[in-house]
Amino acid sequence: MTAESPDDRELEALRARVADLESQEPARRHHRVRSFFAAVLIVLAAVLTPLAVAASWSRAQVTDTGRFVSTMAPLASDPAVQGAVANRATDAIVQQLPISDLLNEVAPTDRPALNAALGKIGPALTDGLSGFVHSQVLNVVQSDAFAGIWEGILRNAHAAFTNVLTGQGGGAVQVKGDTVSLDLAPVIAQVKDRLVANGVGLAAKIPEVHTDFVLVQSDAVKKAQTGLRLLDLAGFWVPVLAVLCAVGGILLAVRHRRATVTTALAMAVAAGLLGIGLTVFRALYLDKLPADVDQAAAAAIYDTLVRYLRAAVRMLLALGIVIALAAWLTGSGRRAGWVRQLWQAGLGAVRRAAERIGMRLGPVGRFVHRRKAWLGWGAVAVAAIVLLTWGYPTAVVVLWIAVVLLAVLAVLEFLDTPPAEPSGIADGPSDASGAGKADPA
């Protein structure tokens, strides 16, 4: 039997290395395929995020009357909107009170003189009447009762609001071309009663007046109708699909924590882009309004209409940052490990200081030590359930949930007592050495 030469051993080692590389090649190809599809799903989740936010907003406005009312109710106390409503209602009422009709309130013998005088003082009389009506309308829209009137208009309009999305109009909400308007008939009826009570008997002859108060006027209304109609049809499924793509991308990725950080930040950035888009569109919308439109009122209405969209954007930004930070902190990176060590060391020092002054955790500390991972994941699950079941979470809600979860994890870390630690602290050095001598026996 001949001895194996060094060249033969080197050749065998090289063959083994080639065989090992060949066996690893399918795994590498498999990882590349997984990474590719994971990236596709994460990109889809990011792209679907703005659509999911808009779909959730659209669905909430259509299906939830309380949500619709709470969206539009603040307009009742906005001074710019109050002024615009007063101007529109005044114009509608004065059109029903022509100066010539005042002759019916004058004695026949005095009418010739009044006819002659009207030619000179007619414009001033019209202005005076308009000013008086305007003051009465302002009294109504600035009173506490107007909030109730406005809310009644909104509740009656909610059923018709669905027609805005379909472009059919009808009811208190009207869609005409590029304009979405609200019927002010209840406001005018209230002003009519006030005019009669203040001695303008002619106001009793005013018929039921329906006049429009413009909420939105833009050539993008029809495009928005199409988009909102599609989002309303898919209102529930678009957010679900976005979440499924995010979860699928994370599970399919080779490095789950890195994928979680990437997905959370990508979805947060996509939501942020939606927020930027709302701000840019606001400037473009106001710039294209007709010259006779009250800019302040239009801005207030736009900001009110999209305020829940902006709240959802802020919520997703906060949620994305919290999830990304949590995934990073639980990873194997050096900086993340340093933060965890600092966290554990700080809370451990607090626990040991408390034990020195007489606090004893006993079986509670040992139980938490054995079950800390399960208890921590249980706290995370409870936080997730609270967030998912919260009706309309905001960024503040997300941050408070994160703070409470962090406090729970801090308590668990504080209660975590390794079995060897209590005996060493409780019995002192002499007892510990005695226990060490007794163990071998």
C-alpha positions as CSV (number, residue, x, y, z in Angstrom):
1,M,0.0,0.0,0.0
2,T,1.6,3.2,-1.1
3,A,1.7,6.3,1.1
4,E,-0.5,9.2,0.0
5,S,1.6,12.0,-1.4
6,P,1.1,15.7,-0.4
7,D,-0.1,16.4,-3.9
8,D,-2.8,13.8,-3.6
9,R,-4.0,15.2,-0.3
10,E,-4.1,18.7,-1.8
11,L,-6.1,17.3,-4.8
12,E,-8.6,15.6,-2.5
13,A,-9.0,18.7,-0.5
14,L,-9.6,20.7,-3.6
15,R,-12.2,18.2,-4.8
16,A,-13.9,18.3,-1.5
17,R,-14.0,22.1,-1.7
18,V,-15.5,22.0,-5.2
19,A,-18.1,19.5,-4.1
20,D,-19.0,21.7,-1.1
21,L,-19.3,24.8,-3.4
22,E,-21.5,22.8,-5.8
23,S,-23.7,21.7,-3.0
24,Q,-24.1,25.3,-1.8
25,E,-24.9,26.7,-5.2
26,P,-28.6,25.5,-5.2
27,A,-29.0,27.1,-1.8
28,R,-27.6,30.4,-3.0
29,R,-29.9,30.3,-6.0
30,H,-32.8,29.5,-3.7
31,H,-31.9,32.5,-1.5
32,R,-31.6,34.8,-4.5
33,V,-35.1,33.7,-5.7
34,R,-36.5,34.2,-2.2
35,S,-34.9,37.6,-1.8
36,F,-36.2,38.7,-5.2
37,F,-39.8,37.8,-4.4
38,A,-39.5,39.3,-0.9
39,A,-38.3,42.6,-2.5
40,V,-41.3,42.5,-4.9
41,L,-43.7,42.0,-2.0
42,I,-42.2,44.8,0.1
43,V,-42.3,47.2,-2.8
44,L,-46.0,46.3,-3.4
45,A,-46.7,46.9,0.3
46,A,-45.1,50.3,0.0
47,V,-47.0,51.2,-3.2
48,L,-50.3,50.0,-1.7
49,T,-49.9,52.0,1.5
50,P,-51.1,55.3,0.2
51,L,-54.0,53.6,-1.5
52,A,-54.8,51.7,1.7
53,V,-55.0,55.0,3.6
54,A,-57.2,56.6,1.0
55,A,-59.4,53.5,0.8
56,S,-59.8,53.4,4.6
57,W,-60.7,57.0,4.7
58,S,-63.2,56.7,1.8
59,R,-64.8,53.6,3.4
60,A,-65.1,55.3,6.8
61,Q,-66.7,58.4,5.3
62,V,-69.3,56.4,3.4
63,T,-70.2,53.7,6.0
64,D,-69.8,55.7,9.3
65,T,-72.2,58.6,9.8
66,G,-70.5,59.6,13.0
67,R,-67.1,59.7,11.3
68,F,-68.6,61.9,8.5
69,V,-70.2,64.3,10.9
70,S,-67.0,64.5,13.0
71,T,-65.0,65.3,9.9
72,M,-67.2,68.2,8.8
73,A,-68.5,69.4,12.2
74,P,-65.5,71.7,13.0
75,L,-66.4,73.9,10.0
76,A,-69.4,75.3,12.0
77,S,-67.0,77.2,14.3
78,D,-64.5,78.3,11.6
79,P,-64.8,82.2,11.2
80,A,-64.0,82.0,7.5
81,V,-66.6,79.4,6.8
82,Q,-69.2,81.3,9.0
83,G,-68.6,84.4,6.9
84,A,-68.9,82.5,3.6
85,V,-72.1,80.8,4.7
86,A,-73.5,84.2,5.9
87,N,-72.7,85.8,2.5
88,R,-74.2,83.0,0.5
89,A,-77.4,82.8,2.6
90,T,-77.8,86.6,2.6
91,D,-77.7,86.7,-1.2
92,A,-80.3,83.9,-1.4
93,I,-82.6,85.7,1.1
94,V,-82.3,89.2,-0.4
95,Q,-83.2,87.8,-3.8
96,Q,-86.5,86.8,-2.3
97,L,-87.1,90.3,-0.8
98,P,-87.2,92.7,-3.7
99,I,-87.6,96.3,-2.7
100,S,-90.8,96.7,-4.9
101,D,-92.6,94.2,-2.7
102,L,-92.3,96.6,0.2
103,L,-95.1,98.7,-1.5
104,N,-97.6,96.0,-0.4
105,E,-96.7,97.0,3.2
106,V,-97.5,100.7,2.6
107,A,-100.8,102.4,2.7
108,P,-102.3,103.2,-0.9
109,T,-102.2,106.9,-0.3
110,D,-98.5,106.9,0.4
111,R,-97.4,104.7,-2.6
112,P,-97.0,107.5,-5.2
113,A,-94.6,109.3,-2.9
114,L,-92.7,106.1,-2.1
115,N,-92.5,105.3,-5.8
116,A,-90.9,108.7,-6.5
117,A,-88.5,108.3,-3.5
118,L,-87.5,104.7,-4.5
119,G,-85.9,106.0,-7.6
120,K,-83.4,108.0,-5.5
121,I,-83.0,105.9,-2.3
122,G,-83.7,102.4,-3.8
123,P,-80.0,101.4,-3.9
124,A,-79.4,102.7,-0.4
125,L,-82.6,100.9,0.9
126,T,-81.4,97.7,-0.8
127,D,-78.0,98.0,0.8
128,G,-79.6,98.7,4.2
129,L,-81.9,95.7,3.9
130,S,-79.0,93.5,2.8
131,G,-76.9,94.7,5.7
132,F,-79.7,93.9,8.1
133,V,-80.3,90.5,6.7
134,H,-76.6,89.8,6.8
135,S,-76.4,90.8,10.4
136,Q,-79.2,88.4,11.2
137,V,-77.6,85.6,9.3
138,L,-74.3,86.2,11.1
139,N,-76.2,86.1,14.4
140,V,-77.4,82.7,13.5
141,V,-74.1,81.2,12.2
142,Q,-72.2,82.6,15.1
143,S,-74.6,81.4,17.7
144,D,-74.3,78.1,19.7
145,A,-77.4,76.9,17.9
146,F,-75.6,76.9,14.6
147,A,-73.5,73.9,15.5
148,G,-76.6,71.8,16.0
149,I,-78.1,73.1,12.7
150,W,-74.9,72.3,10.9
151,E,-74.7,68.8,12.4
152,G,-78.3,68.2,11.4
153,I,-77.4,69.2,7.8
154,L,-74.5,66.8,7.9
155,R,-76.4,63.9,9.2
156,N,-79.2,64.4,6.6
157,A,-76.5,64.8,4.0
158,H,-74.6,61.6,4.9
159,A,-76.8,59.3,2.9
160,A,-76.4,61.6,-0.1
161,F,-72.6,61.8,0.4
162,T,-72.3,58.3,-1.0
163,N,-73.7,59.8,-4.2
164,V,-70.8,62.2,-4.3
165,L,-68.5,59.1,-4.7
166,T,-70.7,57.7,-7.5
167,G,-71.3,61.1,-9.1
168,Q,-75.1,60.9,-8.9
169,G,-75.6,63.8,-6.5
170,G,-79.0,64.3,-4.9
171,G,-80.1,65.1,-1.4
172,A,-78.2,67.8,0.6
173,V,-75.0,67.1,-1.1
174,Q,-74.9,68.1,-4.8
175,V,-72.4,67.3,-7.5
176,K,-72.5,69.6,-10.5
177,G,-69.7,69.3,-13.0
178,D,-66.6,70.2,-11.1
179,T,-68.3,71.4,-7.9
180,V,-69.4,69.7,-4.7
181,S,-71.9,71.8,-2.7
182,L,-74.0,71.6,0.4
183,D,-77.7,72.7,0.6
184,L,-78.2,75.6,3.2
185,A,-82.0,75.4,3.3
186,P,-82.1,74.7,7.1
187,V,-79.9,77.8,7.8
188,I,-82.1,80.0,5.6
189,A,-85.2,78.7,7.4
190,Q,-83.7,79.6,10.7
191,V,-82.8,83.1,9.5
192,K,-86.3,83.6,8.0
193,D,-87.9,82.9,11.5
194,R,-85.4,85.4,13.1
195,L,-86.3,88.1,10.5
196,V,-90.0,87.7,11.2
197,A,-89.4,87.9,14.9
198,N,-87.4,91.1,14.4
199,G,-90.3,92.9,12.6
200,V,-89.6,92.1,8.9
201,G,-93.0,90.6,8.2
202,L,-92.2,90.4,4.5
203,A,-89.8,87.6,5.3
204,A,-92.8,85.3,6.1
205,K,-93.5,85.3,2.4
206,I,-90.1,83.8,1.6
207,P,-90.7,80.3,0.1
208,E,-88.5,77.3,1.0
209,V,-85.1,78.3,-0.5
210,H,-82.5,75.8,-1.5
211,T,-79.1,77.4,-2.1
212,D,-75.7,75.7,-2.5
213,F,-72.6,76.3,-0.4
214,V,-69.6,75.1,-2.3
215,L,-67.4,72.6,-0.4
216,V,-65.1,71.7,-3.3
217,Q,-64.6,73.2,-6.7
218,S,-62.0,71.7,-8.9
219,D,-61.5,70.1,-12.3
220,A,-60.2,67.1,-10.4
221,V,-63.6,66.3,-8.9
222,K,-64.5,63.8,-11.6
223,K,-61.1,62.2,-11.4
224,A,-61.5,62.0,-7.6
225,Q,-64.9,60.4,-8.1
226,T,-63.5,57.7,-10.2
227,G,-60.6,57.0,-7.8
228,L,-62.8,57.1,-4.7
229,R,-65.4,54.9,-6.3
230,L,-62.7,52.2,-7.0
231,L,-61.2,52.6,-3.5
232,D,-64.7,52.4,-1.9
233,L,-65.3,49.1,-3.8
234,A,-62.0,47.8,-2.5
235,G,-62.1,49.7,0.8
236,F,-61.5,46.8,3.0
237,W,-59.3,44.7,0.8
238,V,-56.7,47.2,-0.2
239,P,-55.4,47.6,3.4
240,V,-55.6,43.9,4.0
241,L,-53.6,43.3,0.8
242,A,-51.0,45.8,1.8
243,V,-50.5,44.1,5.2
244,L,-50.4,40.6,3.6
245,C,-47.7,41.8,1.1
246,A,-45.7,43.3,4.0
247,V,-46.0,40.1,6.1
248,G,-45.3,37.9,3.1
249,G,-42.2,39.9,2.1
250,I,-40.8,39.7,5.7
251,L,-41.4,35.9,6.0
252,L,-40.0,35.2,2.6
253,A,-36.8,37.2,3.1
254,V,-33.7,35.4,4.2
255,R,-33.0,38.0,6.9
256,H,-36.3,38.6,8.7
257,R,-35.3,41.5,11.0
258,R,-33.6,43.4,8.2
259,A,-36.7,42.9,6.0
260,T,-38.9,44.1,8.9
261,V,-36.9,47.3,9.2
262,T,-37.0,47.9,5.5
263,T,-40.7,47.2,5.2
264,A,-41.7,49.4,8.1
265,L,-39.6,52.3,6.8
266,A,-40.7,51.8,3.2
267,M,-44.4,51.9,4.2
268,A,-43.8,54.9,6.5
269,V,-42.0,56.8,3.6
270,A,-44.9,55.9,1.3
271,A,-47.4,57.3,3.8
272,G,-45.2,60.4,4.1
273,L,-45.3,60.9,0.4
274,L,-49.1,60.9,0.5
275,G,-49.0,63.6,3.2
276,I,-46.7,65.7,1.0
277,G,-49.0,65.1,-1.9
278,L,-52.0,66.4,0.1
279,T,-50.0,69.6,0.9
280,V,-48.9,70.1,-2.7
281,F,-52.5,69.5,-4.0
282,R,-53.8,72.0,-1.5
283,A,-51.6,74.8,-2.9
284,L,-52.6,73.8,-6.5
285,Y,-56.3,73.6,-5.6
286,L,-56.4,77.0,-3.9
287,D,-54.4,78.6,-6.8
288,K,-56.9,77.4,-9.4
289,L,-60.1,78.6,-7.6
290,P,-62.1,81.4,-9.2
291,A,-61.3,84.9,-8.1
292,D,-64.7,85.3,-6.3
293,V,-64.2,82.3,-4.0
294,D,-63.3,83.0,-0.4
295,Q,-59.7,81.6,-0.2
296,A,-59.7,81.4,3.6
297,A,-63.0,79.4,3.7
298,A,-61.8,77.2,0.8
299,A,-58.6,76.4,2.7
300,A,-60.5,75.7,5.9
301,I,-62.8,73.3,4.1
302,Y,-60.0,71.5,2.4
303,D,-58.0,71.1,5.6
304,T,-61.1,69.8,7.4
305,L,-61.9,67.3,4.6
306,V,-58.4,65.8,4.6
307,R,-57.6,66.1,8.3
308,Y,-58.3,62.4,9.0
309,L,-56.2,61.5,6.0
310,R,-53.4,63.5,7.5
311,A,-54.0,61.9,10.9
312,A,-53.7,58.4,9.2
313,V,-50.4,59.5,7.6
314,R,-49.0,60.6,10.9
315,M,-50.1,57.4,12.5
316,L,-48.4,55.2,9.8
317,L,-45.2,57.3,10.1
318,A,-45.2,56.8,13.9
319,L,-46.0,53.1,13.6
320,G,-43.4,52.5,10.9
321,I,-40.7,54.2,13.0
322,V,-41.7,52.2,16.1
323,I,-41.7,48.9,14.3
324,A,-38.4,49.6,12.6
325,L,-36.8,50.6,15.8
326,A,-38.1,47.6,17.6
327,A,-36.8,45.2,14.9
328,W,-33.4,46.9,14.9
329,L,-33.1,46.7,18.7
330,T,-33.8,43.0,18.7
331,G,-31.3,42.3,16.0
332,S,-27.7,41.0,16.3
333,G,-26.0,44.3,15.4
334,R,-23.2,45.6,17.6
335,R,-25.0,48.9,18.4
336,A,-28.3,47.2,19.0
337,G,-26.5,44.7,21.4
338,W,-24.9,47.6,23.2
339,V,-28.3,49.3,23.7
340,R,-29.8,46.1,25.1
341,Q,-26.9,45.6,27.4
342,L,-27.3,49.1,28.7
343,W,-31.0,48.5,29.2
344,Q,-30.4,45.3,31.1
345,A,-27.6,46.7,33.1
346,G,-29.5,49.8,34.1
347,L,-32.6,47.9,35.2
348,G,-30.5,45.2,36.9
349,A,-28.7,47.9,38.9
350,V,-32.1,49.3,40.0
351,R,-33.3,45.8,41.0
352,R,-30.1,45.1,43.0
353,A,-30.3,48.5,44.7
354,A,-33.9,47.7,45.7
355,E,-32.9,44.3,47.0
356,R,-30.2,45.9,49.2
357,I,-32.8,48.0,51.0
358,G,-34.9,44.9,51.7
359,M,-37.0,44.2,48.6
360,R,-37.3,40.4,47.9
361,L,-38.8,39.2,44.6
362,G,-38.7,35.6,45.6
363,P,-40.6,33.2,43.3
364,V,-42.0,36.1,41.3
365,G,-38.5,37.0,40.1
366,R,-37.6,33.4,39.3
367,F,-40.9,32.8,37.4
368,V,-40.3,36.0,35.3
369,H,-36.7,34.8,34.6
370,R,-38.0,31.5,33.3
371,R,-40.9,32.9,31.3
372,K,-39.6,36.4,30.3
373,A,-39.5,35.7,26.6
374,W,-43.1,34.4,26.6
375,L,-44.3,37.3,28.8
376,G,-42.6,39.8,26.5
377,W,-44.1,38.4,23.4
378,G,-47.5,38.3,25.2
379,A,-47.2,42.0,25.9
380,V,-46.3,42.7,22.2
381,A,-49.4,40.6,21.2
382,V,-51.7,42.6,23.5
383,A,-50.3,45.9,22.2
384,A,-50.9,44.7,18.6
385,I,-54.4,43.7,19.4
386,V,-55.2,47.0,21.1
387,L,-53.8,48.8,18.0
388,L,-55.8,46.7,15.5
389,T,-59.1,47.0,17.5
390,W,-58.8,50.7,18.1
391,G,-61.4,52.4,16.0
392,Y,-59.3,55.2,14.4
393,P,-55.8,55.2,15.9
394,T,-53.7,58.3,15.6
395,A,-50.0,58.9,16.0
396,V,-50.5,59.8,19.6
397,V,-52.3,56.5,20.2
398,V,-49.4,54.6,18.6
399,L,-46.8,56.4,20.7
400,W,-48.8,55.8,23.9
401,I,-49.1,52.1,23.1
402,A,-45.4,52.0,22.4
403,V,-44.6,53.8,25.7
404,V,-46.9,51.5,27.7
405,L,-45.4,48.4,26.0
406,L,-41.9,49.7,26.8
407,A,-42.9,50.2,30.4
408,V,-44.2,46.6,30.6
409,L,-41.0,45.3,29.2
410,A,-39.0,47.4,31.7
411,V,-41.0,45.9,34.5
412,L,-40.3,42.4,33.2
413,E,-36.6,43.2,33.0
414,F,-36.7,44.6,36.5
415,L,-38.4,41.5,37.9
416,D,-36.1,39.1,36.1
417,T,-34.0,37.6,38.8
418,P,-31.6,34.8,37.9
419,P,-31.7,31.9,40.3
420,A,-28.1,32.4,41.6
421,E,-28.5,36.1,42.2
422,P,-30.9,36.1,45.1
423,S,-28.9,33.7,47.3
424,G,-25.7,35.7,46.8
425,I,-27.4,39.0,47.7
426,A,-29.6,37.7,50.4
427,D,-27.2,35.4,52.3
428,G,-24.1,37.5,52.0
429,P,-20.5,36.4,51.1
430,S,-20.0,34.2,54.1
431,D,-23.2,32.3,53.4
432,A,-22.4,32.0,49.8
433,S,-19.0,30.4,50.5
434,G,-20.6,28.1,53.0
435,A,-23.1,27.0,50.4
436,G,-20.3,26.4,48.0
437,K,-18.6,24.1,50.5
438,A,-21.8,22.2,51.1
439,D,-22.5,21.5,47.4
440,P,-20.0,18.7,46.9
441,A,-21.3,16.8,49.9
